[in-house]
Amino acid sequence: MPGETEGMGDIEKSFLWVANTDQGSISKVDTQGVVELARYRSGPSGGTESPSRTAVSVDGRFVVVNNRGTGRVTMIAANVDDCKDKNGNGMIDTSQTQDDLRAWDSDECVIWSSVLPFKGDIGAGPRGVTWTPGTWDMNLCQFVDPKVWVGYLPVQAATAHMVRFDGMTGVVEETVTIPNWLVGDTSWGPYGAALDKNLDVWFSGLRGELFRLNTAQNPVTVDRWTPPFNLQFYGMTVDPDGDPWFGGNCGPVSTFDPDTQQFIAVPGTENGCYRGLAADKDGHVWVADNGTCGVVQIDHVTNTMIQFHTLNPCGTPVGVSVDDEGFVWVVDEWVGGNGGGAWKIDPLNPNMKQFLAIANDHYTYSDMTGGQLKSVVLPQ
């Protein structure tokens, strides 16, 4: 695919996108060189934007970042070829280094930004987000017409919204209303989202319910399930088999079997404090654990714990993502007084780890590399 892979074979380049929550920016990290390449503002209001969830398109060309503080959703191009010469000077003016953070609306790789009519408080701001791939154009040899689904809380009480953006323009094309947003912590909107192999969108509430948008139906319909009381959903993902997974903030890691409609807790994970998680293509789920400060490796076929992997340095591991080469990335929100960073872990030899320090605080979740989306859309 242009800009990332050739013929879906060897990886040309791959990026990890890390939200710098207190700065109102997003870092582009080269996953192969393990270096921060550039920074982009996620909105005009600095740290008030409070960016969190980031999600990458299936071809790796674009990232969307959600700003909880302002309701703003911003899309950035990863490659200069996709950026826009807005000022007509014959070149692309864009960030060149981690310290090159340009003024809002001056970086020409920021393609669009749209503000949702959210309730106004940080809990209601947009969080859960996933791309859909679009369709494969044989002539262009790339995906076209991708969409982005984003969840937030509108002004209307006890209601949540999942909206579908045109991925290339930022125009809202559809709004799905979720009534009776009453189970769990209702001051927060849809907390996480991920696509499955049928291109349906799964999302969850914070310590609340599980939902599925049946996107093939017109209009889109919604299924919902209430989990047992001991399953306190925080981060969520969907594995390549189509099963949703959840990090338990106060409770075990768990999964849901769509065929039997049963929730399953993973034995041995009852006492952790889990946050984000990601599934790889080799049958493993990787879960950030704040309790012991590390990452848990789980077999998503047998639903059993394989091993706990310590991280050092370690402060508050939050987000987890798997890149195009299968490496596991764990983003640490804050390590002591030195800001946070990201760990790159070799799943075949988890003792082989690299730590990249990234300045600022990183309260970031979701499919930060596009690996989850690619694993369900382009199975290997």
C-alpha positions as CSV (number, residue, x, y, z in Angstrom):
1,M,0.0,0.0,0.0
2,P,1.4,3.4,-0.8
3,G,3.1,5.1,2.0
4,E,3.4,2.0,4.2
5,T,3.7,-1.3,2.4
6,E,4.3,-2.6,-1.1
7,G,1.9,-5.3,-2.3
8,M,1.0,-6.0,1.4
9,G,4.4,-7.6,1.8
10,D,7.5,-6.2,3.6
11,I,6.9,-3.1,5.8
12,E,8.3,0.1,4.4
13,K,7.5,2.3,7.4
14,S,5.2,2.2,10.3
15,F,4.2,4.8,12.9
16,L,3.0,4.9,16.5
17,W,0.9,8.0,17.3
18,V,1.1,9.1,21.0
19,A,-1.2,11.8,22.4
20,N,0.6,14.4,24.5
21,T,-2.4,15.1,26.7
22,D,-1.1,18.0,28.7
23,Q,0.3,19.8,25.7
24,G,-2.5,19.3,23.2
25,S,-0.4,17.6,20.7
26,I,0.4,14.2,19.1
27,S,3.7,12.6,18.5
28,K,4.6,10.6,15.4
29,V,7.0,7.8,16.3
30,D,9.0,5.7,13.8
31,T,8.3,2.1,15.0
32,Q,11.3,0.7,13.2
33,G,13.9,3.3,14.2
34,V,12.3,3.9,17.6
35,V,12.5,7.7,17.3
36,E,10.0,10.5,17.6
37,L,9.9,12.2,14.1
38,A,7.4,15.1,14.5
39,R,4.7,16.7,16.6
40,Y,1.4,18.2,15.6
41,R,-1.1,20.3,17.5
42,S,-4.4,18.5,18.0
43,G,-6.3,21.7,18.3
44,P,-5.9,25.5,19.0
45,S,-6.3,25.4,22.8
46,G,-3.1,23.7,24.0
47,G,-3.5,21.4,27.0
48,T,-7.2,22.3,27.2
49,E,-7.8,20.1,24.2
50,S,-6.8,17.1,26.4
51,P,-6.2,14.6,23.5
52,S,-6.4,11.0,24.3
53,R,-7.5,8.3,21.9
54,T,-5.7,7.9,18.6
55,A,-6.6,5.6,15.7
56,V,-4.8,4.9,12.5
57,S,-6.3,4.0,9.1
58,V,-5.8,0.5,7.7
59,D,-3.1,1.7,5.2
60,G,-1.3,3.7,7.8
61,R,-1.6,7.0,5.9
62,F,-3.8,8.9,8.4
63,V,-4.4,9.2,12.1
64,V,-7.4,10.6,14.0
65,V,-7.0,12.0,17.5
66,N,-9.9,12.8,19.9
67,N,-9.8,15.8,22.2
68,R,-11.8,15.1,25.3
69,G,-11.6,18.7,26.6
70,T,-13.0,20.5,23.6
71,G,-15.0,17.9,21.6
72,R,-12.6,18.3,18.7
73,V,-11.6,15.4,16.3
74,T,-8.5,16.1,14.2
75,M,-7.1,14.1,11.3
76,I,-3.4,14.1,10.4
77,A,-1.6,12.7,7.3
78,A,1.4,10.5,8.0
79,N,3.1,11.1,4.6
80,V,4.0,14.3,2.9
81,D,2.4,13.0,-0.3
82,D,-1.0,13.2,1.5
83,C,-0.5,16.6,3.0
84,K,-2.1,19.8,1.4
85,D,-0.2,22.9,0.3
86,K,-2.8,25.2,1.9
87,N,-0.8,28.4,1.5
88,G,0.2,27.8,-2.1
89,N,3.9,28.3,-1.6
90,G,4.8,25.1,-3.6
91,M,5.9,23.1,-0.6
92,I,4.5,21.3,2.4
93,D,5.0,23.2,5.7
94,T,5.0,20.6,8.4
95,S,6.8,19.5,11.6
96,Q,10.3,18.1,11.0
97,T,11.3,17.1,14.5
98,Q,9.9,16.4,18.0
99,D,10.6,20.0,19.0
100,D,9.1,21.5,15.8
101,L,5.5,22.1,17.1
102,R,3.9,24.6,14.8
103,A,1.1,27.0,15.4
104,W,-2.4,25.7,15.0
105,D,-3.6,25.7,11.4
106,S,-0.1,26.2,10.0
107,D,1.0,22.6,9.8
108,E,-0.1,21.4,6.3
109,C,-0.3,17.7,7.4
110,V,-3.2,18.5,9.6
111,I,-6.0,17.7,7.1
112,W,-9.2,18.4,8.9
113,S,-10.6,19.2,12.3
114,S,-14.2,19.0,13.4
115,V,-15.9,19.9,16.8
116,L,-18.7,17.7,18.0
117,P,-21.7,19.1,19.9
118,F,-20.7,17.4,23.2
119,K,-22.1,18.1,26.6
120,G,-19.2,20.3,27.5
121,D,-17.4,18.5,30.3
122,I,-14.4,16.3,29.9
123,G,-16.3,13.1,30.6
124,A,-18.6,13.8,27.6
125,G,-15.8,14.5,25.2
126,P,-15.0,12.1,22.3
127,R,-13.1,9.0,23.2
128,G,-13.9,5.6,21.6
129,V,-12.7,5.7,17.9
130,T,-12.1,3.3,15.0
131,W,-11.6,3.6,11.3
132,T,-13.3,1.4,8.7
133,P,-11.0,0.5,5.8
134,G,-13.1,1.8,2.9
135,T,-12.9,-0.1,-0.4
136,W,-9.9,-1.3,-2.3
137,D,-9.4,0.5,-5.6
138,M,-7.6,-1.8,-8.0
139,N,-6.6,1.0,-10.3
140,L,-5.2,3.3,-7.6
141,C,-3.9,0.3,-5.6
142,Q,-5.1,1.8,-2.3
143,F,-8.2,2.0,-0.1
144,V,-10.6,4.8,-0.8
145,D,-13.6,6.3,1.1
146,P,-12.6,5.2,4.6
147,K,-14.9,6.2,7.5
148,V,-14.2,7.0,11.1
149,W,-16.6,6.2,14.0
150,V,-16.4,8.3,17.2
151,G,-18.4,8.2,20.4
152,Y,-19.3,11.1,22.8
153,L,-22.1,12.3,25.1
154,P,-24.4,15.0,23.6
155,V,-26.4,17.5,25.7
156,Q,-29.4,15.2,25.8
157,A,-29.4,13.4,29.1
158,A,-28.9,9.7,29.4
159,T,-28.0,9.4,25.7
160,A,-24.8,8.6,23.9
161,H,-23.9,9.2,20.2
162,M,-21.7,7.3,17.8
163,V,-21.0,9.4,14.7
164,R,-19.6,8.4,11.4
165,F,-17.2,10.8,9.7
166,D,-16.1,10.8,6.1
167,G,-12.4,10.0,6.8
168,M,-11.1,12.3,4.1
169,T,-13.2,15.4,4.7
170,G,-14.3,15.3,8.4
171,V,-18.0,15.6,7.4
172,V,-20.4,13.8,9.8
173,E,-22.4,11.4,7.6
174,E,-24.5,9.6,10.2
175,T,-25.3,9.7,13.9
176,V,-26.4,6.7,15.9
177,T,-28.2,7.5,19.1
178,I,-27.7,5.2,22.1
179,P,-30.7,5.7,24.5
180,N,-30.7,4.7,28.2
181,W,-27.0,5.4,28.7
182,L,-27.6,4.4,32.3
183,V,-25.4,1.4,33.2
184,G,-21.9,2.0,34.5
185,D,-20.3,5.4,35.0
186,T,-22.7,7.5,33.0
187,S,-20.6,10.7,33.2
188,W,-18.4,9.2,30.5
189,G,-19.3,8.6,26.9
190,P,-18.3,5.5,24.8
191,Y,-14.9,4.7,26.2
192,G,-13.3,2.5,23.7
193,A,-14.1,1.2,20.2
194,A,-12.7,-1.3,17.7
195,L,-13.7,-2.9,14.4
196,D,-14.3,-6.7,13.9
197,K,-13.8,-8.9,10.9
198,N,-17.4,-8.3,9.7
199,L,-16.7,-4.5,9.8
200,D,-19.1,-4.0,12.7
201,V,-18.1,-1.5,15.4
202,W,-17.8,-2.7,19.0
203,F,-17.7,-0.2,21.8
204,S,-18.0,-0.1,25.6
205,G,-18.9,2.2,28.4
206,L,-16.5,2.9,31.3
207,R,-17.4,0.1,33.8
208,G,-20.6,-0.2,31.8
209,E,-22.2,-2.1,28.9
210,L,-20.9,-3.6,25.7
211,F,-22.4,-2.5,22.4
212,R,-22.2,-3.4,18.7
213,L,-23.1,-1.3,15.7
214,N,-24.3,-3.5,12.9
215,T,-23.0,-1.4,10.1
216,A,-24.2,-3.5,7.2
217,Q,-27.8,-2.7,8.1
218,N,-29.5,0.5,6.9
219,P,-30.1,2.2,9.2
220,V,-27.4,0.9,11.5
221,T,-28.8,-1.1,14.4
222,V,-27.4,-1.5,17.9
223,D,-27.0,-4.6,20.1
224,R,-26.0,-4.3,23.7
225,W,-25.0,-6.6,26.6
226,T,-24.7,-6.0,30.3
227,P,-21.7,-7.8,31.8
228,P,-21.5,-9.5,35.2
229,F,-20.9,-7.0,38.1
230,N,-17.3,-8.1,38.6
231,L,-16.2,-7.1,35.1
232,Q,-15.3,-3.4,35.2
233,F,-14.5,-2.4,31.6
234,Y,-11.7,0.1,30.9
235,G,-9.7,-0.4,27.7
236,M,-11.1,-2.6,25.0
237,T,-10.1,-4.2,21.7
238,V,-11.3,-6.9,19.3
239,D,-9.0,-9.8,18.3
240,P,-8.7,-11.2,14.8
241,D,-11.3,-13.9,15.5
242,G,-13.9,-11.2,16.2
243,D,-14.0,-11.5,20.0
244,P,-14.0,-8.3,22.1
245,W,-11.5,-8.0,25.0
246,F,-11.6,-5.7,28.0
247,G,-9.1,-4.5,30.6
248,G,-10.7,-4.5,34.1
249,N,-9.9,-1.4,36.0
250,C,-11.1,-3.0,39.2
251,G,-11.4,-6.6,38.2
252,P,-10.1,-9.3,35.8
253,V,-9.2,-9.1,32.1
254,S,-12.2,-10.5,30.2
255,T,-13.5,-11.4,26.8
256,F,-16.9,-11.9,25.1
257,D,-17.9,-14.7,22.8
258,P,-20.4,-13.4,20.2
259,D,-21.5,-16.9,19.3
260,T,-22.5,-18.0,22.8
261,Q,-23.0,-14.4,24.1
262,Q,-21.0,-15.2,27.2
263,F,-18.5,-13.1,29.1
264,I,-15.4,-15.0,30.2
265,A,-12.9,-13.8,32.9
266,V,-9.3,-14.8,32.5
267,P,-8.1,-16.8,35.6
268,G,-5.2,-15.2,37.5
269,T,-6.0,-11.6,36.5
270,E,-8.5,-10.9,39.3
271,N,-6.3,-8.6,41.3
272,G,-4.8,-6.3,38.7
273,C,-5.5,-2.7,37.7
274,Y,-5.7,-3.0,33.9
275,R,-6.0,-0.3,31.3
276,G,-5.4,-0.5,27.5
277,L,-4.9,-3.8,25.6
278,A,-4.2,-5.1,22.1
279,A,-4.4,-8.4,20.3
280,D,-1.7,-9.6,18.0
281,K,-2.0,-12.0,15.0
282,D,-0.4,-14.9,16.8
283,G,-3.1,-15.6,19.4
284,H,-2.0,-13.3,22.2
285,V,-3.6,-10.3,24.0
286,W,-1.3,-7.8,25.7
287,V,-2.8,-5.8,28.6
288,A,-1.3,-2.8,30.5
289,D,-1.3,-3.4,34.2
290,N,-0.9,-0.4,36.6
291,G,-1.1,-2.6,39.7
292,T,2.3,-4.4,39.3
293,C,3.5,-2.0,36.5
294,G,4.0,-4.0,33.4
295,V,2.1,-5.9,30.7
296,V,0.2,-9.2,30.9
297,Q,0.4,-11.7,28.0
298,I,-2.8,-13.8,27.5
299,D,-3.6,-16.6,25.1
300,H,-6.8,-15.5,23.4
301,V,-7.6,-19.0,22.1
302,T,-7.6,-20.6,25.5
303,N,-8.4,-17.4,27.5
304,T,-5.6,-18.2,29.9
305,M,-2.7,-16.0,31.2
306,I,0.7,-16.8,29.8
307,Q,3.1,-14.5,31.6
308,F,3.5,-11.1,33.3
309,H,6.3,-8.9,31.9
310,T,7.8,-6.2,34.1
311,L,8.8,-2.8,32.7
312,N,11.6,-0.7,34.1
313,P,11.3,2.2,34.1
314,C,7.6,2.1,34.7
315,G,5.2,4.6,36.0
316,T,1.6,4.3,34.6
317,P,1.4,2.1,31.6
318,V,-1.8,3.0,29.8
319,G,-2.0,2.3,26.0
320,V,-1.1,-0.9,24.1
321,S,-0.9,-1.4,20.4
322,V,0.7,-3.9,18.0
323,D,2.5,-2.5,15.0
324,D,2.6,-3.8,11.4
325,E,5.7,-6.0,12.1
326,G,4.0,-7.6,15.2
327,F,6.0,-5.7,17.9
328,V,4.0,-4.7,21.0
329,W,4.0,-1.1,22.1
330,V,3.1,0.0,25.6
331,V,2.8,3.7,26.2
332,D,3.5,4.9,29.8
333,E,1.6,8.0,30.8
334,W,4.2,9.3,33.2
335,V,7.5,7.9,34.6
336,G,8.7,9.8,37.7
337,G,9.5,13.4,36.9
338,N,10.8,12.8,33.4
339,G,7.5,12.6,31.4
340,G,6.3,9.3,29.8
341,G,7.4,7.2,27.0
342,A,6.8,4.0,25.0
343,W,8.1,0.4,25.3
344,K,8.7,-1.7,22.2
345,I,8.5,-5.4,23.0
346,D,9.5,-8.3,20.8
347,P,6.6,-10.8,21.3
348,L,8.9,-13.7,20.3
349,N,11.4,-12.7,23.0
350,P,9.6,-10.4,25.5
351,N,12.9,-9.8,27.4
352,M,14.0,-7.8,24.3
353,K,12.6,-4.4,25.0
354,Q,13.4,-0.9,24.0
355,F,12.2,2.3,25.8
356,L,11.7,5.6,24.0
357,A,11.3,8.6,26.3
358,I,8.6,11.0,25.0
359,A,8.2,14.3,26.7
360,N,4.9,15.2,28.4
361,D,1.9,13.2,29.8
362,H,0.4,10.5,27.6
363,Y,-3.1,9.5,28.5
364,T,-3.6,7.6,25.3
365,Y,-5.5,4.4,24.2
366,S,-6.8,2.8,21.0
367,D,-5.3,1.5,17.8
368,M,-2.3,3.8,17.9
369,T,-0.5,1.9,15.1
370,G,-3.4,0.7,12.9
371,G,-2.3,-2.9,13.8
372,Q,-5.7,-3.9,15.2
373,L,-7.6,-2.7,12.2
374,K,-5.2,-4.4,9.8
375,S,-5.4,-7.6,11.7
376,V,-9.1,-7.9,11.2
377,V,-9.3,-6.5,7.7
378,L,-6.2,-8.1,6.2
379,P,-5.7,-11.4,8.0
380,Q,-2.3,-13.0,7.4
